[in-house]
Amino acid sequence: MSKRLIVVLGMHRSGTSLVTRAMRVLGAEAGSNLLPAADDNPTGFWEDADVNKLNDDILALVDGRWYDVSALDDAQASRLREEGFEARATALLQGKMRAHDVFVIKDPRLTKLLAFWQPVFEHLDARVSYVIAIRNPVSVAHSLQARDRFPLELSALLWVQHYLSCLSETKPADRAIVDYDSLLGDPSSETQQIAEALELSVDPDALDELQRNFLSNSLNHHAATEADVARVAWCPRLVEDMFGTLREVALRTTADDDVLKRRVSRWTSEFAKMKVAVGLVDRLHRMTLEQQHHVAAADAARHARAAELDAVRGQLDGLEASLAAREQTIGEQQGAIAARDGQLQSQHAAVAERDQRLLEAHATLTEESRKAIDLQERLHQLQWELARLQRAADRSHVELAEERARGEALEGQLRTGQQELAEEHARLVEVHRHLAASQGLVEATVAEKAGVEHALHVEGERNLQLHASLAMQQTAIDELRQSTSWRLTRPVRWVRELQYALQRRFQTMLDTTRSARRYEGGNLKLARKVLQVLAAEGPRGIGRRIRHLRNLINPNGLVGVDDYATWLSHEHDRGDVSRARAMLKDIAFRPKISILLPTYNPDPAMFRSALESVTAQIYDNWELCIADDCSDAVDTRAIAAEFNDRRFKFMRREENGHISAATNSALELATGDYITLLDHDDELSPFALFWVVEKLSRERGLKIVYSDEDKLDENGNRCDPHFKPDWNYDLLLAHNYVCHLATYDAELFRQLGGMRVGYEGAQDYDFVFRAIESVRDDEVGHIPRILYHWRKHEASTASSIGAKPFALDAGRRAVEDHIARTQPHARVTMDGDKMRVQFGLPDNLPKVTIIIPTKDGLDLLRTCVESILAKTDYGNYEIVIVDNNSIEAPTLEYLDAVSGRDNVSVLRDTRPFNFSALNNRAVASTESDFICMLNNDVEVIADSWLSEMVANALRPEVGAVGARLLYSNDTLQHAGIILGVGGVAGHAFKRCHRDDLGYFNRIQIQHEVSAVTGACLLLGRDVFEEVGGMDEEHLAVAFNDVDLCMKVTDAGYKIIYSPFALLYHHESATRGHDDDSPEKFSRLQREAQVMNERWGDKLRTDPAYNPNFTIEHENFAIASESRNPSVSEVHARLKAGQQAG
C-alpha cells in the first residue's frame, strides 16, 4: 500500500486552508484543479474543485446546509450510497491519487459529512491519515459573524458538532491535531510534529518558502485567548472544556489516548441531550437566513428604485429645458403638417387600393402553390406507379412468352401422344391377332429350351475368357504406368492440371479484384486502400479482406452482391408517404426537432442535396440550424436562401473553429425539444423525422434515439448498409456504431455542453459516451430502419478511416476518457483500427469451477484437460469432470490418475445423459464464485481465455460470458448465438475463417449477444442460482444453453461474446449430433417446441440481430424483405391502442 491520503478536517474559519498549504512542506500535493482565491481567503482555499462539487451534490440530495448543527444521520448516508455517491466518490479519489504518492484533500464540509466519506476512504488502496485543525472558538465565532452574520451562539454549537465528528470518526493512531495559533507562531516546530505523527519528512526549502511567502500575522483575524472562552457568556461550558482539552493535545501536554476517548464519549452524550434544541436552532437559523435574504433583496430593490428616481429627476429637468424650445418648433411645424395632411390623405387612398390588389394576388399565389405541390406529389406517385406497372408488364411479357412456349410444347406433346396412342392401338390389335398363333408356339418354345441352355453354357465359357482378357489388360496398364515413357510424360500431365487450376484461380482473383474496385470506387482508391491496410495490419490484413470479398461474390457467403438492391426494391410500399402523413394526424405528440448542420466550404451540389433532404421530410415540425464555420470558397448563406424556408436558421462564425465549435454555434440557434445532427454533404431519408417522432411518441422516456444508415457513392447510388443492433454498450466501446442518425433530448444535449473541442473527427463518438453516462440503458432507443445516407467520397470517413487519420486518434481518446471516468481499472488498447477495452481483475482472484461432462472419448478429454492445465494463465480455478457412465478401461484409468491432481476432481453420475442435470448437480457440489461449463471436446488456444471471461463476468451488469470457438480447420464454430435462426437459434458466422472480420468486425470485437453456447459458458454462481439453473426436465440435451441465457437476460443481465477467449471445439465428437438417429431427431423437435412455447416472439426479435437480416441462415445476410412492420401496420396498431385506451 504505497499511496497516502491526508484528509484535513476542522471547523470553518479554523485555518484548514493554512494547514492544507503546509502539507506541501511534507511532500503532499493537492492537485491542480483548485478553487480560486476569494476576498475572504486571499491566499487561497487549497481545496479541490471536484471534491467541493461532490460535497455540493451530497448536501443538495439530503437537503442539508454546511451551517446545520444537526449531523448527517444513517438514513441520509444510506440514501447517498443507494444513489451511487459512494462509488462516484471512490472513483474520483482514485483518479486524483493516480498521479501522486501523497495526496491531500480539504473541505471543511468533509468534517460534517465524515459519516459518508469514511467508507469511501476504507475502499481506497491507500493509507489514510487525518490532520485536525483547531482554532479558538471565540475567534471562529467572531469571524463567522463578520463574514456571514451568524449569531455567536450558533457558531459555538457548530464548533462543537464539527469537532465531535472529527474525534468520533477518527482514531488516535491515524490523526494529528494542530493548533492554528501555534502554527502561525512557530511553523517550523508545528510542521515537524505533524511530520512525526504522519511518519513523513519535512522539506526545508518548502518550509522556508511557506514562511517567507505565505505565513503572516495578518492571517490571524479576530484573535482571542483561552481566557476569552471562559469569559464570554454565549459560549457553553462544553465548548470551553473541549477547546482546553484539544489545545493540550495539540501542544503535546496531554496524550491523544483513552482518556480523550472517554471525554469524547461524555461530550457526545452531553451534545446529544441538546438534539431537540439543535433541531430548533437549525430551523430558526434557516428562517433567519431566508428573512435576511428577503430583506437584502428588498434593500437592493429600494436602492435601485432610488437610483432610478434620481435619474428620472435629472431627465425631467432636461426635458423641461427642452420643452420650451420644442413648443416654439411645434408651432412652426404645425403649419407644415396641415399642408402635408392633404397630401397624405390622397396617398393613403392609393396605398389602400394597392394593398387590396396585393392581397388578391397573394391569395391566388398561395392557391397555385398548393395546387403545384399536390400536382408534384401526384406526379411522383404516378411515376412510381408507372415504374411498378412497367416492371409488372415486363414480368408479364416474360411469363406470357414462357407460357406460350410451354403451351406450344404441350400441344406438340399432345399430338405426339395421340399418334403414339393410335400406333399402340394398332399394335394391340396385332397382339390379339398373334395371341392365338402364340399358343402354338409355346410348345415349340419348350422344345427350344434345351438349345437355349446349351447356348448359355457356351456364353459362360466366353465370359470366363473375357475376365481373363481384362486381367491381362490391367496388367498391361500397370506395366505402362511403371514404364519409362509414362514417367517421362508426367510433367506434361502435371502442367496441364496446373493450367486448369491456375485458370480457375485467375478467374477467382479477377472476380475479387473487380469486386474490390467497385467496392472502393476505382483503381486509384483501391491502391490507396491496399497501402493503408499494409501499413496498419501487414499482409495478414490483405488476406482477411480478400477472403471477405470472396464471400461477397460467393452466393453462400456473408452478403450477396445484389441482396441490398433486392432489399431496396421492397423498402417502401406505394402510398407510404400519404399513409405516413395520415398517421401523423393521429399522433398527438408533435415535438419540435432542431437539426444542427455545421458547414465549411461544402460542395455546393451536395450541400443543396442535404438541404433538400430536410425540406422533403414528411414530419414538418422541425428547424434547420446552419452554422457556417467561416467558409471562404462557398456562399452557403446564398444557397440556404434559395429555399426561402422560414424554418431555416443561419449564422456565420467570425473565425474557423472546426466542427465541434461550429456544431455548438448551431446549437445556440436551436429552440427544439430534441436535437439531431446532419453533416453538410449527407442526406436524410424523407421518413427520418417521421419514424423518430413515432418512436418517441410510443416510448416517451427515451433520451437518445439512433437509426440504421447506409452510404451514397459518388454517383448517388445507395450502398453499404449498416443494420445495427439495439443498444449494445460493449459494441460501442469498440467503434461508434451509433453514428447516424442520432437524436438527443435537447435538455440533455445542453447539460453536457454540446460537442467538446479537441475531439474533431470523433466529436459525436465522445458525445455519445458523455450522454450515456447521464442516462439509463432503457432511455436509449433504436429504430431498425435506414434513415440516414452518409456520403462516400475521398475526404469522408464513410469511404475509409484513412481519409481522416486524426479521427481514429480522437476516437481512442474519447474511449479512454469514458473509461477513466467510469471504470478506472480498465484499459484501452488498439488493434489496427479496432479498439479494445480490457477490464481488470482484482488482486484476490475469485474461484472458478470448470465443469466438464464426459463419457469415454479419452483422446478428446485428455486434450481438453491437459490444455487447460498447461495454457490457462488464470490463477484460481478447479476442474470437475462429470463422468456419465464411462466404460472403457483407458478412460477410467485416466480419470483415476487425473483426479489425484490438487485442482482436479471427478464426479460420478450414472443417470442417462442429460446435459442440464449433469451441470446442475456439478454446480450444487461446488462453492466457487463462478461456474464455467465446458464440453469435453474443447481445446484451449489462448492462455488468457479464462482471465478474459472472468474479467467480463465481474462487471455487475454482466450475467454470462461466451468465447470464440473454432473447428479443427480454423473456421468459426461459435461467435455468439442468433435467436430465431432455423426456428430457435443458430451460431453466428458459422464456417467463416478465424481471421475473417464478419459484419462490421463483429467476429473480432467484443459485444453483447442474446445467448452463447454451453460448450464454453461462464457465469456467476449467484446468477445461475437466481435464474434456477438449467431446465433438466424439458431441455435435457438441446437448447438448454439458449434457455439459460434467455433467463439471464430476462433477469436484467447482459450476455457478452468475447473473441479474445479463443478455443477449439471438436463439436459433439463423443455424443454425436442431434439428428443422426430418429430418436434424437424426435427429441430435438420436442425441445424446439418447448422453446417456442416458452419464449414465443422473443425468439424472433433478437435485440442483437437486426430485423433486416435473414433468419433462414446464420451468416448476417440481408433479408429480401424486412421484418419491420409497414407504415400501415404501425398505424393500425396506433389506432387499436387509442381505442383500447
N, C-alpha and C positions, 0 to 999 in steps of 0.2 A: 504494500500500500504506500506508494511513493508520493502521491498527491496530498496536499494540505489545503484545508479551507478554514479561514479565520472569519468568524462572524462577530461583528462589533454590535453590541447591544447597549441600550440605555434610553433614558428619557429624552424627549425633545429638548433642545436648548441646553444639553448637558455635555457638549464637547465631543459628540460622536464623530463629527467631521474631522476635528483635530486628531483624534485617536486613529481614525482610518488613514489620514495622511501620514501619521507617524509610523504606521505599519510598513511603509515603504523602506524605512530605515532597517527593518528586519527582513527585507527581501520579498515582501508580499506585494502583489500587483492588483489594482482594482479594475484593470481593463481600460479600453479607450472610449467606450460608449457611456460617458459620464454626463450627469445633469449639469447644465451651465451654472455659473455662479449667479447670485442674486444680491439685491441691495442689503438684505438682512443676513447674508452669508457671502461677503465679497471674496473670501479666499477659496470658495468652492465647497460643494456638498460632499464631493468624493463618493458619489452614490451612483450605482449602475442604473441607467435609464430603463433597461428591460426588466430588472428586478422591481424597480419602482412602479413600472406599468402593471406588472403582475399583481403587486400588492393593491394597486388601484382597483383592478378587476375583482380581486378577492373581497375587498370591502364592499364593492358595489353589489356583489352577489348576495352577501349576507346582510345588506343594508346597514353597514357599520360605518363609523367615523373614527378617525385616529384619536379624537378627543373624548370618545365614550369611555367612561370609567369602567363599565362592565367589560369583563374579559370574554374572549371567544369561547363559546360553550361546545360540548361534544357534538350536539346535533348540527351546529354550523360546520364544524370540522368534517363531520361525516358527509354532509352535503357537498362540500368542496371536493372531497375525494370522488364522490359519485359523478360530479360534473367534469372530472378529468384534470382538475387543477394540480393534483399531486404528480401525475405523470408529466404534465406540462412543466412544472417547476423542476422536476428531476432532469428532464431533457435540457432545460435552459441552463442549469448549473453545469451539467456535463459538457455542454458546448462551450461555456465560458472558461471552464477549467482546463480544457484540452490544451491550450497554448501556454499554460502557466503551472509551474510546480507548486507555488504558494499563491493562493488567490484569496482576496479579502472582499467581503460584501458588507454593506452598511445601509440601513434604512431604519430609523427609529421605530417604524411600524413593525419591523421584524420582531421586536420585543413583545408587542401586543399580540402578534399572530404566531407566537412561538409554538403554540399547541399544534398548529398546522404544519409549520416548517420542520419541526423536529423529525417526523417520519421521513421527510424528504432528505434531510441530512443523513439519516441512517442508511438510506438506499444508495448513497454515493460510495464509490470505491475510493474513499479518501478519509484521512484523519481530520476530524472537525474539532476546532478549539474556539473558545469564546473569550472576548475581551469586553468587560462590562465597565462602561464609563459612568462615573458618578459625579454629581455636582451638588453644591449646597442647594437644598430645596427652596430656600428663600430667593436665591439668585435666579433659579429656574422660574419661580412663580412671577417675579417682577419682570423677567424677560418676556414671558408669555403675555403678561398684562400689557406690556408696551407694544408687542407685535400684534397680538390677536384680541386684545381687550378681554382676556379671560379673567374671571374672578380669582382672587388669590386662593380661596378655599378649594375651588375646583382643581387648580394646578397642584395643590398639595395631595389631593386624592389621586390624581393621575400619576404623580410621582410614586406614591405607594404601590399602585396597581402595576406599573411598569417594572419596578424592581422586585416585587414579589414574583412576577412572571419570570424574570431573569434567574432568580435564585431557585425557584421551584423546578424549572425545566432544564437546568444545567447541573453538572456535577463538579465538586471542588477540583478534581484532578484535571478537568478539561477547561478550566476558566482562569482568567486573571482579572482582578478588579483594580482599576486605576482611577485616581482622583484627578479631576480636571485642573484644579488649582495647583496641585503638586506637579502635574505635567508641565504647566506653564512656568512654574518656578524653577524646577530642576529637571529639564527634559532628559539630560544625559542619564541621571540616576534612574528615572522612571522607565525609560525605554530599556535600560539594561535589566531591570527587574521583570519587565514584561517578557523580554527575550528569554530569561532564565525560566520563567513559568511556562513558556510555549516551546522551550527547547529549540530556540532559533538563535542566530548570531546577529550582532549589531554591525552595520556598515558605517564606519567612522565618517567617511566622506558624505554619505547620505544624511547622517546626523548633523554634521556641520551645515549642510545646505538647508536642512529643516530649521535650524536655529537662526541662520542668517536671513533667510528669505520668507519665512513663514510665521515663526513664533513672535508674538508681541504682547505686551501687557494690555494693549488696546483691545485685544480679543476678549478680555475679561470684563464685559459689561455687567452692571448690576452686582458688583462683588458684595459678598456677605460673609460673616463669620459664623462659627459654630454657636457662639453665644446668641446670635440673632435668631437662630432656630428656636431656642428656648424662650426668647423674649417676646416674639410676635404672638398675638392672641389667636390668629386664624390658623396657626399651624398645630395639628393634633399631636398629642404626646407620642403616638405611634410613629409619626414622621421623625420626631426628634430621636427616638430610640433607634430606628432603622438607620438613619444617617450617621449617628455616632458609631454604631457597630460597623457599618460598611466602610467608614473612613478609617477606622482602626485596622480593618483587614487590608485596605488599600495601602496604608502606611506601614504594614507588617508588624503592628503592635499586637494584633490579635490573629490567631491562626484561622484559616478557612477550613474548619473541621466540623465534627459532630456537634460542637456547642452552637455554632452558627446554624446548623441544620435544625436543632431544637428551637432556636429563636425564630427561624423562618416558619416553622410549624405553628408557633404561637402567634406570630404576626398574621399568618394566613387565617388562623382561626378568628382573630380579632377583626380582620378586614371582612371576613365572611359575615360577621354579625351586622355589618353595615350594608348588606346586599340590597335590602329594600330601599334604604336611604340612597344608595348609589344609583339604583334604577331611577329613583325620583330625580336625582341630580342630573342624570343624563337627559331625561325628558325635559326638565326645566331649562337645561342649557341649550338644548336644540331649539326650544321655543324662543329663548332669549336671542339666539343667533338669527333665527328667522325674523324676529321683530327688528333686530338691528339691521338686517338686510333690507327690510321694508323701509325702515327709517332712512337708511343711507340712500336707497333708491329715490325716496321722496325728496330728500335734501338735494340730490343731484338734479332731479326734475325741477325743483324750485329754483336752484341756481341757474339752470338752463333757461327757464322762463324769464328770470330777471334779466339775464343777458339779452334774451330776445326782445324784452320790453325796452331796454336801453337802446338797442339797435333800431327798434321801431321809432322811438322818440327822435333819434337822430335823423331817421329817414323823413319823419313828419316835418321837422324843421326845414330840411332841404326842400321838401315838397311845397311847403308854404311859400318859400322864397321863389320857387319856380312857377308857382300857381299864378301869381300876379302877371308875370311875363307871358305866360301861356294864354291868359284871358285876353290880352291885347291881340295876340296872334290869332286866337279863335275868332275874334271879331272880324279880322281881315279875311280869314278863310271861309267864314260863313257865306260871304257874298259869292266866293268862287264855287262853294258847294252847291248853292242854289242853281248856278248856271249848269253845273255838271249833272244835277238831278234829272234835268230834262233829257240829256244825252243818255244817261244810264237807263231810263225807262224804255227808250227805244231799243237799246242794246239788249235789255232783259227779254223783250218780246222776241227778238231774233234768236237768242240763246235757247229760250223755251222751245221754239219751233225746231231748232237743230237737235236738241235733246230728244224730242219726240221721235224724230227720224232715226236717231241712233238706237233708241230702244227697239224700234221696229226692226232695224237691221240686225241688232244683236239677237233678238228672238228668232229671226229667220236663220241666222248663222248657227245658233245652238241647235235648232231642229235639223238643219242639214248635217251638222257634225254627228248628231245622234244617228241619223239615217246612214251616214258613211260608216260609222263604227259597226252598226247592225249589218250593213252590206259586207263589210270586211270579214266579220265573223262568219257570216253565211257563206262567203266565198271560200274561207278556209275549210268550213265543213263540207262544201260541195267538192273542193279539190281533194279532200281526204276520201270522201265517198267515191269520187271518180277513180282515184287510185285503187281503192279497195275493189270497186266493180271491175276495173281493168284487170287486177290480179285474179279476181274470180273468173272473169271472162277467159283470161289466158289459161287458167286451170281447166275451165270447162271445155275450151277448144282441144286442149291436150287429151282430157278424158274422153271427149267425143270421138277424137281420132282413134284413141285406143279402143273404145267400144266398137267403132265401125270396123276396125281391123279384126277385133275378136269376133264380131258378127259375121264378117266375111269368112273368117276361118271356120266358124261353126257351120256356116252354110256349106262350105266345101266338105267338112267332115260329114255333114248330113247326107250330101249327095253320094259321097264315098260309101257311107254306111248303107244307104238304100241299095246301091249297086251290089255291095257285098252281101246284103240280105237276099237279093234276087239270086245271086250266084249260089249262096248257101242253100236256098230253097231248091234250086235245080240239083245241087249235089245230093240233098236229102232224098229227092225222088229217085236219083240214080242209085243211092244206097239201098232204098227199099227194093229197087229192081234187082239189085245184085244179091239181096239178102237170101233169096231162095237158092240162087246159084251157089252162095257161100256155104250153105248147109251141105251141099255135095262135096265141097272142097275140104270139109273138116276131116273126112276120112282120109283124103289124100294127104292132109297136113300131118296126121298121126303117122302115116307111113313115112313121111319125110323127116320125122323127129330123129330117127336113128341117124340119118345122114347129117342133120344139124349137129348132133352131139359129137360126131366124128370130126366135123369141121371145127367145133370149139376146141377139141383136143389139139388139133393142128395149130389153132390160133395161140393156145397156151404155150406150145413149143416155140412159136415165133416170139412171144413176149419175153421168154427166158433169154432168147438170143439178143433181143433189143436191150435188156438190162445189162447183159454182158458188154454190149457195144457202148452203152452210156458210161459204164465203169472205165472202159478203155479211154473214152474221150476225156473224162475227168482227170485221168492220169496224165493224159497229154497236156491238158490245161495247166496242171500243177507243174509239169516239166517246163512248159513255156514260161511261167512266172519265175521259175528258177534259172531261166536261161540268161545268157549274157545280153542278148538283144533286148529282152524285156527290161532288164535293169538299166541298160543304156538309154532307153526311151522314157524312163521315169521322170527326169527333169522336164521333158516336153509335156507330159501329162500334168505335172505339178504347176507348171507355168500356166497351162490352160485353166486349171481350177483356180489359181490365184487371180487370173484375169477376171474370171466371173465374180470372185469375192470382191476385188477392187472396184469393179463396175458397180456392184451393189453398194459398197461403202461410199464411193464417189457420189452416187445419186443421193444417198442419205445426207452427206455433207453439203451437197448443192441445195437440197431442200432446207437444211438447217440454216445455211448462210442466207438464203432468200428470206426465211422467216425472221432471222436476226436483223437483216437490213430493213425489212418492213416494220419490225417492232421498234427499232431505234430511229427510223426516219431517214435512211440514206447511208451511203458508204462512208462518208466523212464522219458522221456521228457514230457509226458503228466502230470505226477505227479509234476514235477518241474513247469510246466506252471500253474497248479492249485494253487500251493503255492504262486507263484508270483502274480497272479490275486487276491487271497485272501488278500495278504499283501497290495496291492495297492488300491483295489476297494471294498473289502469285498464280502460277499455272493451275493450282487446285481450284481457284475461284473460276477460271475459264472453264475448267471441266464441269464444275457444278452447273454453270449457265448453259453449256452445250446440252447436258442431259435434260435441263429444264425445257429448252427449246425443242428437243426431240419429243418430249412429252406433249408439247403444244401441237406438233404436227402429227402426233400419233392419236388415232381415234380412241385408243384405250388409255390415253394419258390423262394429265391433270385437267386441262381445259381445251376443248375442241376449238379450232380456229374460228369456226363460224357460229359457235354457241351464242356469243353475245349479240351477233346480228339477228339470230333467231329470237333471242330474248327481247331485243328492242322492238321487234315486229309485234310483240304481244304486250308491250309495256302499258299502253293505254287503250281503252275501248273507244270507239267512235261515240262522240257526245259527252265524253268525260268532263270537258270544260263547262258545258251547260249544267251538267249534274252537280259539279263542284260548286258552281255559283248558286244553284238552288239549295244545296245543302247548307251553305253559309247563312242563308236566311233563317235556318233552324238552330244555328249556334248562337246563343246569347252572349257568349264570351268573345269579345272583339278587342283585344289589346292592340295598342299601337306598337309597331316593331320599328326600331331605328336601325337602319343598315349603315354601318360605318365603312366608308370607302376611301382609304388613303391612296394618293396617286402621286407619281413623279415621272414626268416625261413618258407617258404611255404611248403605245402605238395607237394612233387616232382611230383606226378601224376597230381594233379590239376594244378600245375604251367605249366607243359607241355601242358595240355589241353588248358590253357589260351593262350600260345604262338601259339599253332596250330590253334586256332580260329582266330588269327591275320593273320597268313600266308595263311589262307583259304579265305581271303577277295577277293571278285570279283573285287573291285576297288583296284588298285595296287600302287597308288602314296601315300604311307604312310611311316612313320618311327616309329619304336618302341623304346622308350627311357626308359630303365630299370635302376632304381636306387636301388641298394641293400643297405638296412639300417643296414649294418654290421652284416649280418647273421652269426651265429656260428654253425648251425646244418645242413645246406644245402648249397651245392656249386652251387649257381644259375648261376654263370658265365659259368660253365661247361655245365649246362643244356641248356642255351641260345646258347652256341657254337655248340651244336648238330645240330642246324637248319642251320648253315652255311649260314645265310641270311645277305647280306650286308646292309639291311635296319634296322638291329638290332643295337642299340647303348647301351653300357653298362658302368656303373660306380659303384664303390663301395665306400660308405661313410666310413670315418675313425672312426666314432662313431655313436652309435644308437641315432637317434633324433626323432623317431616316424614318423607317416605317413605324417604329414604336411611338415616337413623338408625334408623327402625323396621325396615327390612329387615335391617340389621346386628344389631339386637336379636334378630330371629327366627333369624339365623344362629347366635347364641350357644346356641340350643336344639338345633341340628341335630347329629346324630350319624351321618348317612348317608354313603355313598360318593360320591353325586352330589347336586348342588343344582339345583332347578328353581324357577321363580318363578310366582306366581299373584296377580293383583290381586283385591281383595275383592269386586268386582262382576262378575267374568268367570267362565267355566266351562271345564272340561276335557272333552274327548271321553272316553267310557268306555275307549277304546282308547289313550289318550295314553301312559300309562306302559308299556303292553304293547309298543307299537311302539318306544318309546325303548330299552327293555331288549333287544328283538330286534335293533335296530341296534347297540347297544353289544356284544352277545354275538358278533356277526359281525365287528365292527371294534373290537377291544379297545384299540387305541391312541388312540381318539378322546378329546379333552379337552372339546370343545364340540359339542353336537348341537342343531339347530334344526329346526322343522317349518313347514308351511303353516298358515294361520289364516283364519278368516272372522269376521263380526260378527253380533251379535244386536241386532235393532232393539228398539224399546220394547215391542213385542208379543211378544218372544221368538222371532221368526222369524229363521232364518239367512239372511244376505245378504252381499254384497260380499266374495267370497272373494279371498284373496291367495295365488296359486300362485307360489311363489318359485323362483329358480334355485338350483343348487348353489353352493358357496362362491364369492362374487363380490366381491372386495375393493373394486374401483372403484365398484360399485353401493352398497356400504356407506358410502363416502365421501360419497355424495350424500344418502342417507337411511337410517334404521335399518330396513333390510328384514328383518333377523334377528328382531327384536322378540319375538313369541310363537310357539310355545312354545320356550324356550331352556333347555337343561340343561347344567350345567358340572361338571367334575371337582371334587370338594369340596376337595381339597388346593390346586388352583389357585385356587379361589374365596377360600380363606382367605389364601393367599400374597399375593393382591392387596389384601387388607384389606377385601373387600366393596365396598359402594357408597360413592362419595365424596359427602360432604355439600357442598352448594353447587351440585349439578348436578340438583336436583329437577326432574322433568318429562322429563329425558333421562338419568337416572342409569343406566339399563340400556344406553343408547347409549354413554355414557362407559365403562361396564364392559366392553362388547364390545371396544372399542378397546384397553383395557389388557390384556384377555385375549389377543387375537390377537397382541399384541407378545411374548407369552411362549410361543406355540405355533407349530408349523409349519402350512402350508396343509393337509397331509394329516391333521392332527389335528382338523379341523373337518368335521363331517358334517351332511348334510341329509336329512330324512325328507319326501318329497313327498306328505304326507297332511295333511288338516285335523285337527289335534289340539287346537286352542285356539279358543274362541269369545269374542271381545272385545266387551264390552257397549258399545252405541252409544247414548249419551244426551247431554243438553246439557252436562254437566260433564266429558265424556270426550273425549280427543283422537281416539278412534275415530270420533267424529262429525265433528270438524273440529279442525285445529291451532289455530284461533281460540279454542277453548274454554279453552286454556291457553297464551296467547302467550308466557309465560316459558319454556315447553318448547322453543320454537324457538330462543331465545337460548341456553339451556343446551346444546342440540344443537350449535349453532355453536361454542360454546366447547369442547365435547368433541372436535369435529373439529380445531379449531385446536391444542388441546393435543397430540393424537395426531401431527399433522403436525410440530409443533415438536420433539417427541421423536424422530421417525423420519426426517423429510425436511425439514430446516430451510430448504432453498432454495425450497420450495413455499409457496403462499399460498392462503388460503380467502376466497372471495367469495360473495355471496348474490344470487340472482335470485328475488325473491318469497319463497316458502317452500322453494325448491330451493337446495341448497348445491353449490358447485363448487370443486374443488381444482385450481389451476393449477400445474403442475410447471415449474420454472425451466429456463432454457437457460444453458450455460456462456459465458464471455466469448469463448473461441475456438470458434466455431460449427463443428461437423463438416460436411463437404461432402456434399451430396445430389445424386445424378444422377436427373433426371426423364426417364423413358423413355416415348416416345410413338410406338407403331407406327401407320402410316398408309398409305393408298392413295388418291390423289386426294382428293376431298372438300375442296377448298381452303377453302371458306367456313367449314366446321367447324374445320379445322386452324388456320386463321389466328385464328379467335376463341379457340381453346384457347391457342395460344402467346402471342398478344398479351395475353390476360387474365392469364396467368402473369407476363409481364414487367411489366405495369402495376400489378398488385394484390398481388403477393407481398411481404410485409414481411420474410421471412427473407433473410439477407444472404449466404449462401454456397451457391449451387446452380448447376447447369448443366442444360441441356436437350439430350437426344439424341433426335432424330427418326429413327425407323427406317422408311425408305421401302421399302415392299414392293410394287414394280412399278407405281409411278405412271406414267401415260402422258399425262395431259392437260397441255398446254403451260403454262397458268397455274399449275398446281401445281408443275411443275418449275422455273418461273421464281421462284416464291416460295421454294422450298427453297434455290435458289442464293442468293437475296438474304438470307434469314434466317440462313443458315449463316455469313454474314460478321460476325455479332454475336459479342462476346467469349465469351459463355457459352452459345452455341447451336451445335450441330454436327449433321450429317446422316450417318447410317449406311445404306448401300445394302444391301439383302438381296433377291435376285431369286428366292429359293425360293418354292414355293407357300405360301399363307397358313398359318401355324402360329404361333398366339399364343405358345405356350410357347417355341418355338425362337427367335422374334424377341426375346423378353425375355432368354432365356439368353445369346444372343450379345451383346446390348447390355450386359448386366451384365459379361460377360467383357472387354468393350472399355474398361471404366472402372476407376478405382481409388478411387472415393468410399467414404466410410464408410457411407452409407445409399443405398438404392435406392427410388425412388418410381415404381411402374407407373401410367401414366395413359393412359386412352383419348383418342383424338383428338377425340371428340365431347363432351368435358368442358369446362366454363367456370367459372372461379374467381368466387366471390361474396364470401367473407370474406377480407380481406387476410392474416389470421393463420393461414390454413388449414395452411400448411406448418410454421409455428412450433409450432402445436398438436400436429401429428403427430410432429415430431421430439422435442419435449419429452417425450412419452409413450414414444417408441421408445428414448430414452436410459435409461429405467429398466431395470435389469439383468434384471428378471423378465419384461419385455415383449418379445415376438418380432415382432409385426406390429401395424400400426395402420390402421384404415379410417375413412372420412369419411361425413358425411351428404350424400347426393346427391339432387337434386330433378329432376323433369321440368320442361320449359319452363313448364308451367302451375302451378308451385309446389306440386305434390303430390309425395309421397315416392317416390323410386325405390329408395333403399337406406338402411337403418339397422341394418346387420348382417345376417348370414345365419343362417337356422334350418336345422339338419340334419334330414333325413328328410321334409321337406315335398315332396310331389309325387314321392316315390321317392328323391330325392337331397338337394336343398336348395332353399330359396326365400328371397326377400328379406323381412325383417320389415317389417310395417306398410306394405306397398306401396299406393300411391294415397291414403294419408292426406294431409291438408293439412300444409304445412311447420310451422304453428304448433300442430298437434294435440299433445297430451301423450303419447298412447299408454298402454299398460297400465302403471299406476303410474309415469307420467312417463318410461317407458323411451325414448321418442323424443328427449326433450330433455336427458337426463342421460347422462354418460359411464359405460360399464360394459363388462364383459368379455363377449365373444361367442365362438362356436366358429369362426367364419370371417367374412371380409369380402370384398367384391368386388374383383377385379383391375382394375376401372375406375379405382380410386384406392386404391392399397395401398402403404404404406411399411414397409420392414423393413431391418434391418442387413445389410450385405454378408456379415458373418461368419455370421449366422443363415441367410441364403439359401444360402451355400455349405455350411454344416453339414448342411442337410437335402437337399442335392443339387439345388437349383433346381427348375424346373418340369418336368413329365413331357411332353417333346415327342414321345415315341414313341407313347404311348397316349391322351394327352389334348391333342390339338392345338388344340382350339377351346373346348370347353365344360368346365366343372367343374375346370379346371386351377388356378384360384384357390382353390377349396374344398379341393382335394387338397393344395396348397401349405400352406394354413393348418392342415390336419389334421396334416401332417408337422411343422409348427412346434409345435403343442400336444403332439404325441407326444414331441417332444424336450424338453418341460418348460417351454416358454414360454407366455405369455398373449397373447391377441388382444384388442385394445381397439377399441371403437367410440367415436369422438369426434364428438358432434353439433356441436361448435364449429368443426370443419373443414368448411366449407359450400361446395358447388359444384353447378352444374347438370350433368346428364348427359342429352344428347340421344341416347338409347340406340340402339346398333347402326345409326346413320344411314348409315354408308358401307359396311358389310358386309352389312347385313340381319339378319333373325332366323334362329334355328337351325331353324325348322320351316316356312320359306317355300318349300321345294322338297323333293321326295322324297329327293334325295341328302343334303341337310343333315339331314333328319329321321332318315335311316338312320344317319348318323354320330353324331347326338345320342344315339340309342338305344345304339349301341356304347359310347360314352363313359360313359353312365349305367351300363351293365353292368360296365364296368371299375371304377367307383367302388363299386358294390355288392359285387363280388368282393373288392376290396382292403380295404374298411373294414367291411363286414358290419354287425354290430349297433351299431357306433359311429355309424352314420348314423341310427339310430333311438333313440339315447339321448343327445340333446344336453344337456350339463350346464347350459347357459344357457337351456334351454327346458323348462318343467315338463311331466312326462308326463300331466298333466291337461288340457293344451291339445291341440287337434286338430292332426293333421299332414295334413289334407286341404286346409287353406288356410294362409296365412301372416299371419293377422290376429290371432293370440293369442285366438281364440275358444275357449270351453270345449268340450272333447270331451264327447260324450253319455255315454261311459264312459271311466274312467281306464285308462291303460296300465300302472298299477301291478299287480304280482301280487297275487292274492287271498290270504286267510289260508290257505286250503287249499294253494295253490301254494307259498307260503313254507314251510309245514310239510313238504310233500313234499320240497322242496329240502333242508331241515334234516335230515330222516331219511336222504336219499340221501348227504349229506355225512358223516353219522355212520357210515353203513355203509361208505362208501369209506374213511373214516379208520380 
